[in-house]
C-alpha cells in the first residue's frame, strides 16, 4: 500500500455563507450539490464554462441533500420541517413536501426513485412515494431525534439512527422494525447500507464507527474513528472502503477488508461536517464549518483494479436562482 499515493485536493468551492452540512455528486459526475446552514443549496458544475447556482426555497438550515439515482432530481431536508425536490437546472424549480412536525435531518431516494425516506426531530422515519409525493407510512420506534435514514440497495429494508443511540432496521413493506442495534454509547449521526445490502454501518457522537451483519445481527467491525463526533460516513462503490468525517476536522478512509485505517486527511478549518464518495469511487467530496466544499481525488479505483473516471473540476461564481415554481417530473433534456 505504501506505493499508493494519498488522495489529493483537486478543488475548493466557495459560495456558501455558513457551515456546509451535506455534499453529493450527481450520478453522471458532471455536478456536485451541497447544502448549508445558510438555508441554500449550491449546485456546482465540473465544466469550467458553467457557473454555479444557488437554490433558494428553504426557510431554515439545510441538514442534508441528495441526488436521485437517476440524476433527474435533488432532494433536500431542512430544519424548516420540510423536504424539497428540485430539478438540477438553472431555474431551480422545486416543490415542498410537508408532514414532519420537527426539523428534517435526512432524505434519501430508493434505488428505483419511486420512494424517498426521511428522518426527523419528531422521532419518526417517514416514507413517501414518487412522483405523487404522497405520504406512505411512518416508521415509529426511535425515542429521540432521528438523524439519518437510508433504503437498502433493493429498497426492501431501511436503516435509521438517532440520538437515542440506536440503529434500527426496518421492513419497508411491513412498515415495522425487524432489528435494533444498541452498541453505541452516544447518538448516531450517520447510517449507510453496504453496497451488497448484507451489512450496515453507523457513525456516532461517541467517536466510533460500527458495522453489523444483517443476517447474523453480529457486530462485524468497530473503529475508534475520530477525535470527536463522527459527522458522516459513506461506502465506496466497491464496498471495500468507508469514508468518514469528524467534528475535530479530519477526513478518514478505512480499508474494511483489512480492518484498518488507510488515510487521514486534513483540509478544512474547523469541523468537517459532511463527506461523500462519488459514484465512481475515484473522487470524494467534503464540506466544513469553514463554509468550503472540497473535492478530492483518490487512487482507490487503481488499488481494486477499476478504471478512473476523468473529471475536470473547476470552481465557478455562484448565481442566485429562485424556488417555488411548479416542478415537472419529466427528465430534463441533456
Secondary structure, DSSP 4 states (H G I P E B T S, - for coil): -TTSPPPEEEEEEE--SS-EEEEEE-TTSSEEEEEETTS-EEEEESSTTSPEEEE---SS-EEEEEE-TTSS-EEEEETTSEEEEE-SSTT--EEEEE--SS-EEEEEE-TTSSEEEEEETTSEEEEEETTTTEEEEEEE--SS-EEEEEE-TTSSEEEEEETTS-EEEEETTTTEEEEEE---SS-EEEEEE-TTSSEEEEEETTSEEEEEETTT--EEEEEE--SS-EEEEEE-TTSSEEEEEETTSEEEEEETTTTEEEEEEE-SSS-EEEEEE-TTSSEEEEEETTSEEEEEE-SHHHHTTPPPPP-------EEEE---S----SPPP-
